[in-house]
Amino acid sequence: MDSKNYFFTAFIIFVFSIAAFYAFKTLLPNRIFDEITVIDDNVAVDSAMVQAITEAQTDSNVVYEEEVKADTHPLARFFKKLFVLEKTKKSVVRVAYFGDSMVESDLMVHDLRKNYQDKYSGYGRGFVMLSNVHKPWGAARYDYSDQWLTYTYMKRSNPVPVGVSGYVSVPSSKSIVWTHYRQYQDAPPLARSELFYGRSNNSRAKLTIIADKDTSVITDLQTDKILNKQPLSESVSKNLMLRFSGAAGIPFYGVNFADGDGVYIDNFPMRSSSGIALDTFNEELMNAFQEELQYDLIILKILGGNIISPNVTKYGWYAERMTATINHLRKCFPGADFLIVSSPDQAKKYGTVMRTNSDLASVLRAQEKFAENSGSGFINLYQLMGGEGSMVKWVRAGMASSDYVHLNYKGAKKAADIIFQQMEDEYEEYKKENNLLVESNEGEET
């Protein structure tokens, strides 16, 4: 072949190859091999989160989109019930607040509850567990015997399903087990109380109730239903002692302290929770709780530090898993609205300087994403507390601990006030948009 023809032919093929590459480039995948995500073993995470990261082969911004009606406010049910209470003074508004270590021992939730009850009425703390995996402290503390076996939703292999709080307490033997509630200073009153417990073949348990100086005994607790209820005290008490004998194997879920109309906010903290493991809730049991307690709003407030790892840079998998978890919770609590409260700011040391954790922005985007995909309301606590660098300022102002992650009593109260005001602003806007009027004391409508 003539060398000139050979060169010309080779040149034409080369030009054609380049053109073809650019023409088909958009059809090629972004990467040939999956990105491998590694987690740090030293980071405290729940078992469901570990499984989620392991299963996530790549990070994707494509998250399952749940169909949400655009013309429905995400907090419509909650606002409507609150409006009925505000207008008639005769309604019960119930909220479940699922959090992490940030709200242990009723921190933050106590102040949010107080704000609502001061304005709209309500008498009592709400639902409280019989035992805990971490001893409650402060005004929210209560005592219990060592014979309780306590299980939580953080593990998927519990012998019995957990209750609405994410906890279940089971007597370890035929010996006596007890729980003692006290009303400490500034704590909500021990209002009219009811015991909730589950199904068991044991129907021979004996319960002794000591409410202040009054003692009553109940034998043969009925254990035939998936959720059973036993009235404890019809009046307000300063001390309530519960003693169980012969109750081995019975799952006890907790005590509800609530009396009359008003707003009740149940605090369900779980240290190191990412929120994902809430998908382990038993739907049938939660439906029974929903029938009894009738939650109008479910708040999810999960600390971003529980999922941040130095070897993970993208959190699309978290948005996807939490979207699925919230969709499961909607089946557990039919009719309830959902509100996501974002992580607050948190700081770590870079060199010699404390500043906002660089991974937090990705976590916040994931939280906003799963709020949007699940049709939930969203409050950006990070922005409301001041945004970039705000945790450093809060620590200097004596409102947060030296770990630059957790708020103290002073900071928790401020955060609760911020959340309350944000919710109130949304509520007032909702009333205006829907022409909901409340009569003032002077007979005028506002």
C-alpha positions in Angstrom: 0.0 0.0 0.0 1.2 3.5 -0.8 2.6 5.1 2.4 0.7 8.4 1.7 -2.6 6.5 1.4 -1.8 4.5 4.6 -1.1 7.7 6.5 -4.3 9.3 5.3 -6.4 6.3 6.2 -4.9 6.1 9.7 -5.5 9.8 10.2 -9.2 9.5 9.2 -9.6 6.6 11.6 -8.0 8.6 14.4 -10.2 11.6 13.9 -13.3 9.4 13.7 -12.4 7.7 17.0 -12.1 11.0 18.8 -15.4 12.1 17.5 -17.1 8.9 18.5 -15.6 9.0 22.0 -17.1 12.5 22.7 -20.3 11.5 21.1 -20.8 8.5 23.4 -19.2 9.9 26.5 -22.5 10.8 28.1 -23.7 7.2 27.8 -20.8 5.9 29.8 -21.0 5.4 33.7 -19.2 7.9 35.9 -17.0 5.1 37.3 -16.3 1.5 36.2 -15.9 0.1 39.8 -18.0 0.9 42.8 -16.7 3.3 45.4 -15.9 1.5 48.6 -17.1 3.1 51.8 -15.3 2.4 55.0 -16.5 3.2 58.5 -14.4 4.0 61.6 -14.8 1.3 64.3 -14.2 3.9 67.0 -17.3 5.9 66.1 -20.4 5.0 68.2 -23.1 3.9 65.8 -26.2 1.7 66.0 -26.3 -1.7 64.4 -28.8 -0.6 61.8 -26.5 2.2 60.7 -23.5 -0.2 60.4 -25.6 -2.5 58.2 -26.8 0.5 56.1 -23.2 1.7 55.4 -22.1 -1.8 54.6 -24.9 -2.3 52.2 -24.3 1.0 50.5 -21.9 0.2 47.6 -21.9 3.8 46.3 -23.3 7.1 47.3 -26.1 8.3 45.1 -28.1 11.5 45.1 -31.0 9.6 43.6 -33.2 8.9 46.6 -36.5 7.1 46.5 -39.2 9.7 46.1 -42.4 9.1 48.0 -45.4 10.7 46.4 -46.4 13.7 48.6 -49.5 15.8 48.0 -48.2 19.3 47.2 -51.3 21.0 48.6 -51.1 19.5 52.1 -49.0 21.3 54.7 -46.7 18.7 56.4 -47.9 19.7 59.8 -51.6 20.1 58.9 -53.0 17.6 61.4 -50.9 18.9 64.3 -51.8 22.5 63.5 -55.5 21.7 63.2 -55.6 19.9 66.5 -53.6 22.7 68.1 -56.2 25.2 66.7 -59.1 23.2 68.2 -57.3 23.3 71.6 -56.6 27.0 71.3 -60.2 27.8 70.3 -62.2 25.5 72.5 -59.7 24.6 75.3 -61.0 21.1 75.0 -58.7 18.9 73.0 -55.6 16.7 73.5 -52.6 17.3 71.3 -50.0 14.5 71.5 -46.4 14.6 70.3 -43.7 11.9 70.3 -40.1 13.2 70.3 -37.5 10.7 69.2 -34.0 11.9 69.9 -30.5 10.9 70.9 -28.2 11.8 73.7 -29.0 15.5 73.2 -32.4 14.9 74.9 -31.5 12.4 77.6 -33.1 12.9 80.9 -35.7 15.2 79.3 -33.1 17.8 78.3 -34.5 20.2 75.7 -37.8 18.4 75.5 -38.7 19.5 79.1 -38.5 23.1 78.0 -40.3 22.5 74.7 -43.1 20.8 76.6 -43.3 23.6 79.2 -43.5 26.2 76.5 -46.5 24.4 74.9 -48.2 23.6 78.2 -47.8 27.2 79.5 -49.5 28.5 76.4 -52.0 25.8 75.5 -52.4 23.9 78.8 -51.5 20.3 79.7 -50.7 18.5 82.9 -48.0 15.8 83.1 -44.8 14.6 81.5 -46.4 12.0 79.3 -45.0 8.5 78.6 -42.0 7.3 80.7 -40.2 4.0 80.6 -40.0 1.6 83.5 -36.2 1.1 83.2 -33.4 2.5 81.1 -30.1 1.5 79.7 -28.6 4.8 81.0 -29.6 6.1 84.4 -31.8 9.2 84.1 -30.5 12.2 85.9 -31.6 15.7 86.9 -35.2 16.5 87.5 -36.3 13.7 85.1 -34.6 10.9 87.1 -36.4 7.9 88.5 -35.2 4.8 90.2 -35.6 1.1 89.4 -34.3 -2.3 90.5 -31.5 -4.1 88.9 -33.7 -7.1 88.1 -35.2 -5.5 85.0 -33.9 -6.7 81.6 -34.0 -3.7 79.3 -34.0 -3.9 75.5 -34.0 -1.2 72.9 -34.6 -0.7 69.2 -30.9 -0.4 68.7 -30.6 -4.2 68.3 -32.6 -6.2 65.9 -32.5 -9.5 67.9 -34.6 -8.6 70.9 -36.7 -11.5 72.4 -39.8 -9.3 72.6 -40.8 -6.2 70.6 -40.0 -2.8 72.0 -42.7 -0.3 73.0 -43.5 3.1 71.6 -40.5 4.6 73.5 -38.1 2.2 71.8 -37.7 0.4 75.1 -39.2 -2.7 76.8 -38.6 -3.8 80.3 -38.9 -7.4 81.3 -38.6 -8.9 84.8 -35.6 -11.2 84.9 -36.9 -13.6 87.4 -39.8 -14.4 89.7 -38.4 -12.1 92.3 -39.8 -8.6 93.0 -38.9 -5.8 90.5 -39.8 -2.2 91.1 -39.8 1.3 89.7 -40.1 4.4 91.7 -41.1 7.8 90.2 -40.7 11.0 92.1 -41.7 14.6 91.3 -38.5 16.5 91.7 -38.2 20.3 91.6 -39.2 21.8 88.3 -40.2 18.4 86.9 -43.7 17.9 85.5 -46.2 16.5 88.0 -47.0 12.8 88.3 -50.5 13.3 86.9 -53.1 10.6 86.4 -51.2 7.5 85.4 -51.7 4.3 83.4 -49.4 1.3 82.9 -48.9 -0.2 79.4 -47.6 -3.7 78.9 -47.7 -6.5 76.4 -48.8 -10.0 75.7 -47.6 -13.0 77.7 -48.6 -16.5 78.8 -48.0 -15.3 82.4 -51.3 -14.1 83.9 -50.4 -14.6 87.5 -48.4 -11.4 88.1 -49.1 -9.2 91.2 -48.8 -5.5 91.1 -48.5 -3.3 94.2 -49.1 0.4 93.7 -48.0 3.0 96.3 -49.2 6.5 95.4 -47.9 8.8 98.2 -49.5 7.1 101.2 -52.2 5.1 99.4 -51.5 1.5 98.7 -53.5 -0.8 96.3 -52.8 -4.2 95.0 -53.8 -5.7 91.7 -53.4 -9.4 90.9 -53.7 -11.3 87.7 -52.7 -8.6 85.2 -54.6 -9.3 81.9 -51.9 -10.2 79.4 -54.0 -11.5 76.5 -53.8 -8.5 74.1 -50.8 -7.2 72.1 -51.1 -4.0 74.2 -52.7 -4.0 77.7 -53.5 -1.0 79.9 -53.9 -0.8 83.7 -54.9 2.4 85.5 -52.6 3.2 88.4 -53.5 6.5 90.1 -56.4 8.8 89.3 -54.9 11.7 91.2 -51.7 13.7 91.1 -48.9 12.2 93.2 -45.5 13.2 94.4 -44.3 9.6 94.7 -45.4 6.6 92.8 -43.9 3.2 93.6 -44.7 0.1 91.4 -43.8 -3.4 92.7 -44.2 -6.4 90.5 -44.0 -10.0 91.7 -44.4 -13.2 89.7 -44.2 -11.1 86.5 -41.3 -13.0 84.8 -41.5 -12.8 81.0 -44.1 -10.0 80.8 -43.0 -7.1 78.5 -43.6 -3.8 80.3 -43.5 -0.7 78.1 -44.0 2.2 80.5 -46.3 4.6 82.3 -48.3 7.4 80.8 -48.6 10.5 83.0 -51.3 12.7 81.4 -54.4 14.4 82.8 -57.0 16.4 80.9 -56.8 18.5 77.8 -53.6 20.1 76.6 -50.4 19.4 74.9 -48.3 16.3 75.8 -44.8 15.7 74.5 -43.3 12.3 75.1 -39.5 12.2 75.2 -37.9 9.0 73.8 -34.1 9.5 73.8 -31.7 6.9 72.5 -28.0 7.5 72.9 -25.9 7.0 69.7 -29.0 6.5 67.5 -28.8 7.4 63.8 -32.6 7.0 63.5 -32.4 4.2 61.0 -33.2 1.4 63.5 -36.6 2.9 64.1 -37.6 0.7 61.2 -37.6 -2.2 63.6 -40.8 -1.0 65.2 -43.5 -3.7 65.2 -46.3 -2.2 63.0 -49.1 -4.1 64.8 -47.9 -3.0 68.2 -47.4 0.6 67.2 -50.9 0.7 65.7 -52.2 -0.3 69.1 -50.2 2.4 70.8 -51.5 4.9 68.2 -55.0 3.9 68.9 -54.5 4.6 72.6 -52.2 7.7 72.6 -53.3 9.2 69.2 -50.1 11.0 68.2 -50.6 14.1 66.1 -46.9 14.7 65.5 -43.8 12.6 65.5 -40.5 14.7 65.9 -37.2 13.1 64.9 -34.2 14.9 66.2 -31.0 12.9 65.5 -27.5 14.2 66.3 -25.4 14.3 63.1 -22.3 13.1 65.0 -23.8 9.7 65.3 -23.3 9.0 61.6 -20.2 11.1 60.9 -17.1 9.0 60.2 -13.7 10.3 59.0 -13.8 7.7 56.1 -17.3 8.6 54.9 -17.7 11.7 52.8 -21.1 11.3 51.2 -24.4 10.7 53.0 -26.9 10.0 50.2 -27.3 6.5 51.6 -28.4 8.0 54.9 -31.2 10.1 53.2 -32.4 7.0 51.4 -32.5 4.7 54.5 -34.1 7.4 56.6 -36.8 8.0 53.9 -37.6 4.3 54.1 -37.6 4.4 57.9 -40.0 7.4 58.1 -42.3 5.7 55.6 -42.4 2.7 57.9 -43.2 4.9 60.9 -46.1 6.4 59.0 -47.6 2.9 58.8 -46.9 2.5 62.6 -48.6 5.8 63.5 -51.2 6.4 60.8 -52.4 9.9 60.5 -49.5 11.5 62.4 -47.5 14.4 60.9 -43.7 14.2 60.9 -41.2 16.9 61.7 -37.4 16.6 61.2 -35.2 18.8 63.4 -31.7 19.0 62.0 -28.5 18.5 63.8 -27.2 21.6 65.6 -23.8 22.9 64.8 -20.8 20.9 66.2 -17.2 21.6 66.1 -13.8 19.8 66.0 -10.2 20.9 66.1 -8.4 21.5 62.8 -4.8 22.2 63.7 -5.1 24.5 66.7 -8.5 26.0 65.7 -12.0 24.7 66.7 -14.5 25.2 63.9 -17.6 23.5 62.4 -17.1 19.9 61.4 -16.5 19.8 57.7 -18.8 16.8 57.2 -21.7 18.4 58.9 -22.9 20.2 55.7 -23.4 16.9 53.9 -25.3 15.4 56.9 -27.6 18.5 57.0 -28.3 18.1 53.2 -29.2 14.4 53.8 -31.5 15.3 56.7 -33.3 18.0 54.6 -33.5 15.5 51.7 -35.2 12.7 53.7 -37.6 15.3 55.2 -38.5 16.4 51.7 -38.8 12.8 50.3 -41.0 11.6 53.2 -43.3 14.6 53.2 -42.1 15.8 56.6 -41.7 19.3 58.0 -38.1 20.5 58.5 -36.5 22.8 61.0 -32.8 23.7 60.4 -31.6 24.0 64.0 -28.0 24.5 62.7 -29.0 27.8 60.9 -31.3 28.9 63.7 -28.5 28.6 66.3 -26.2 30.8 64.2 -24.8 28.5 61.4 -21.1 28.2 60.8 -19.0 28.4 63.9 -22.0 28.8 66.2 -21.2 25.9 68.5 -17.9 27.5 69.4 -19.8 30.7 70.4 -22.3 28.6 72.4 -19.5 26.9 74.3 -17.9 30.3 75.1 -21.2 31.6 76.2 -21.6 28.7 78.7 -24.5 27.0 76.7 -22.7 23.9 75.5 -20.3 21.3 76.8 -16.6 21.2 76.1 -17.0 18.3 73.6 -18.4 21.0 71.2 -21.3 18.6 70.4 -23.8 18.6 73.3 -25.8 21.4 74.8 -26.0 21.9 78.5 -29.2 23.0 80.5 -28.8 26.6 79.5 -28.2 25.8 75.8 -30.9 23.2 75.7 -33.5 25.7 77.0 -32.4 28.2 74.3 -32.6 25.5 71.6 -36.1 24.5 72.8 -37.2 28.2 72.8 -35.8 28.5 69.2 -37.7 25.4 68.0 -40.9 26.4 69.8 -40.8 29.9 68.2 -40.2 28.4 64.8 -43.1 26.1 65.2 -45.3 28.9 66.5 -44.4 31.1 63.5 -45.3 28.3 61.1 -48.6 27.8 63.0 -49.5 31.4 62.8 -48.8 31.5 59.1 -50.9 28.3 58.6 -53.8 30.0 60.4 -53.6 33.1 58.2 -53.4 31.0 55.0 -56.4 28.9 56.1 -58.5 31.8 57.6 -58.6 30.1 61.0 -59.7 32.6 63.6 -59.6 32.4 67.4 -61.8 34.6 69.6 -59.9 36.9 72.0 -60.9 37.5 75.6 -62.6 40.7 74.5 -64.9 38.8 72.1 -62.9 39.9 69.1 -61.5 37.5 66.6 -57.8 37.3 65.9 
